[in-house]
Amino acid sequence: MFGAQLSSDANTNLQIVSNLTEGVEGGMLELGRFVDPLSFTGLDSIRITERFQAAERKFGAPAMRLEELATAIQLGRHGGLFKFRPIDNAVFIPMIGISDVVDSLDDLTLKPQNYAQVVIDPTRSHARFVVRFLNSEFGKEIRELSKLGFIPKLNKQTVNDLRVFVPDLQTQKSMLEIEARIATEQNVILGLQNELGDFRRELWSNPRSAQNVGQRLAALSTRLSGSLRQHALAGLDQWFETLPFPLASILRAWQATPSQDFKTKQDHLLRFFEGTAEFLSIILLSAFSSNDALFEPHKQKLIESMQKQNLSFQRATFGTWKMVVEYLSKKRHGSFFQRMGSKARMPKITGRFAQNSFPILRWHSPRHLVEKSWLASFRRQTKCEMTGVVMVGSPDKKMPKSATSNFSAKSRGCARRSLTPGQRHS
């Protein structure tokens, strides 16, 4: 039996029908799977199963029911006199809400009646490991999916059935040691942030303390001027090296601008977002236009949307590129990007992008880039006219078409030559 999830998008539904006709499964679950009709209970169960299969490959071990790891499980009871007995290697799982799992009675944030005490077999796992796993994003998802009732909550059976991934004890020990080191480094960073916060509060609450705060800030800056600052700068440089040259050059200019020149640094960042929007627009337009039948309906809708906003490619602005990215990115939920999920179609899709790396194709339309592009565009509209990648003060002045074309040509070159991180161009 073939199961899929129909949507309000006609192109997506056509892709589902195509997958069924061709006898192929979609890369995305919603685009279709062949299932056993006797055991099929819905797409959600398949989604959970696939998630667990992926986790099993990463952990190198199958999931275990919590009951298999436990030597005893006790649910909390109503009544002010009830208390859990302190037991070594035990964890406390909240039956309701989204509170963290803890391994100490002192850390309970709810009444004892809302917890289950699970004593972990020390020959199988460390209690701290179980706590960390169940508090991870995946662990929280497992807990939420196990809750039942009008007011979702766990019960004795669902607690028993909670699945936990536990590698061997040595791997657990190694992971917990690294986790402790991460926590230590986080505390150091939080301490520095708190110190800077104290400086700011003191400065703005007592102007007479400005000189003293400046001296203390200089001392802190000296402490940070060694390897930590160099590491941060090295991280930026490494990231710059992965960007197409026109975009990297904007950030190099931002990096070279004195830190006290806030306006210029902000302008460079606005240009970077605009350049990124133009770069992504050209890639998406190139890929879509490689298939006339696919692109024609989108082309007309895009033109109509641009006309409503008084935008055009002849006098391209930040708003033009933002709209192109915004519109075509959404189509990854429709006919074009949904088809990426079909393994049978991958060679044709990657060919349209002139790129064999599938992860880079997903990078072309991430939601956070659209949101940042919109935010940057809004900020620019509040202060000046948007013209290409050059900001001018007068709304009557437009950037010469040759300048826009020049940058577009560079970006088109990047679209074909720089999709793989690490490549640079001139």
C-alpha positions, 0 to 999 in steps of 0.5 A: 500500500502507498501512503502519502499526505495530500496538501492544499498545494496542487503541485505537491499532490501531482508529485505524490501521484507521480511517485505512486505511478512511477513506483518510487518513494518520496525523500520526504515522508509526506511525498509517499511511502510503501507500507504494510496495510495490516500494520499501517496506523498513520504517517506519524508512526512512520515518522517516529520509526524513521527517527528512531532508526536514524538515532540507532545508527548514530548511537550504535545501539538500539533503543531500550525501554526504560523498564529494561534499564530500571531495577525499580520504578515508583510513582509519586502519590498525593498527600503531604506526607509522601516522600521518595526514599533517597536511592543511588543512581535514581532519576526523577521523571516529571509526569506532566509539563515540560520540566527537566528530568533530575537525579536529585531530590533537591532539584525537584521543581514540582510536587513529588506526586508529579514525578516517577522515581526510576532506579537505574541499573548501574551495570547498564547505565549511569543515572546522569546519562539517562538524565542528559538524554531525556533532557535533550531535544530528542529525549523531550520529544520522546517524552511528549509523544508518550503522554496520554489524555486530555491533559497530556501526562505520563502513567506507569505504563508509558514511563515503562515504555519510554525508550532511551538510547544507551551506548556502552558504559565507557562511551557514556562516561566519555560523553559525560566527561565532555558534557562536564567540560562544556558546562565548565566553559559555559560557566566561564563565558557566563561569568564574563557576560555577567561581568560585562553586564555589571559594567553596563549597569554601573555605567548607566546608573552612576555616570561618575563611575565612567572612569572606573568602569573604563579602567576595569573594562580595559583590564578585562579586555587585556585578559581577553586579548590573548588566545581567546580573541585570536580564536574568535577572529580565526573562526570568522576568517575561516567562515569568510573563506567559505563565502563567494568572493563578492560576499566575502569582500563585503565582510572583509570591509566590515572587518577592517572598519574601526569598531567605533565606527558603528554606522559604517559597520552597520552599512556593511552588514546591510550590504552583505544581506542585500548581496546575499539576497541577490546571490540566492535570487540568481541561483534560484532563478537559474535553477527554476528557469532551467525547466520552462514548464516548471518555471512559467507559472511561477514566473508570471506569479512572481512578476505580478507580485513584484508589480504590486510592490512597484518592483522590477528587475530593470531597476533592481533593489534590495526589495526585488531580491528579497521578494525573489528569495522569499517567493521561490524559497517557499516553493521548496514546499511545493513542486520543485523542492519537494521533488528533491526528496525523490532519489530517482529525480536527484540527478535531474535536480542537481543538474539544474543547480550544476551542483552534485552536493545535495546539502548545498541545495537545501542551503539556498532557501533556509527560512532564517535567511529569508527572515534576516533578509526581510529584517535587513530590508526593513531596517534599510527602508526606514533610513534610505532608498534601496538601490542594488548593493549601494546605499544612497541617501536620495530616493530620486537617485538610482544606482546605474544599471551597469553597476547592478549588472556588474555585481549580478555578473559576479554573482552569476559567476559565483552561482556556478563556481562557488557552491562548494564551500571553500572555493574562492573567486576573483 
